[in-house]
Amino acid sequence: MATKNQSGFVRCYERAKRKDPFLEVKSMRVVLTVTAAGTVGSVTLSSHRNTALGSCIEASVGRWRFRPSRGGITTEIGLKFER
């Protein structure tokens, strides 16, 4: 799912970089909880939580939809930001 939505992360990074040209982000961990219905229940970032970048990534991941399952899942993805 992260690979499929990679363009959203790039857009978030580019938008945040325009607002703050000195923004330095190498990587970030995203922990997300998916409910049994397939919706994202929560998103937690390892850094940049209260920034434009963090808000954008949280909103982007929060819109993801998965197939319904018998139980929810919590998983972690790693993001790398390179120019």
SVG drawing of the C-alpha trace seen along z (x, -y; Angstrom):
<svg xmlns="http://www.w3.org/2000/svg" viewBox="-16 -29 35 42">
<polyline fill="none" stroke="black" stroke-width="0.4" points="0.0,0.0 2.9,-2.4 4.4,-1.8 1.1,-2.2 0.7,-5.6 4.3,-6.8 3.3,-9.8 1.3,-11.1 4.4,-11.1 6.4,-12.9 3.7,-15.5 3.7,-16.0 7.4,-16.4 7.6,-18.8 4.8,-20.9 6.5,-21.0 9.8,-21.9 8.3,-24.8 7.0,-26.1 10.3,-25.5 13.3,-25.4 15.6,-24.4 13.5,-21.3 15.8,-18.3 14.2,-14.9 16.1,-11.7 13.6,-9.1 10.5,-8.6 8.6,-5.6 4.8,-5.5 2.8,-3.2 -0.7,-2.6 -3.6,-0.6 -6.1,0.9 -9.5,1.8 -11.4,5.0 -13.5,2.9 -10.4,2.0 -10.2,-1.7 -7.2,-3.3 -7.9,-3.7 -4.8,-5.6 -1.5,-7.0 1.5,-7.7 4.7,-9.3 8.2,-8.9 9.0,-12.5 7.6,-15.8 4.2,-15.2 3.2,-18.8 4.5,-20.1 3.1,-20.6 4.9,-17.4 3.6,-15.3 0.0,-16.6 0.0,-15.9 1.4,-12.3 -1.1,-11.5 -4.0,-12.7 -2.7,-10.8 -2.3,-7.5 -5.6,-8.1 -7.4,-7.9 -6.0,-4.5 -8.5,-1.6 -7.8,2.1 -9.8,5.2 -12.0,6.0 -10.6,8.8 -11.5,10.8 -9.4,8.6 -7.5,5.4 -3.7,5.1 -1.0,2.7 2.0,2.3 4.9,0.0 6.3,-1.3 9.6,-3.2 9.8,-6.2 13.1,-7.5 13.3,-11.0 16.0,-11.6 16.6,-14.2"/>
</svg>
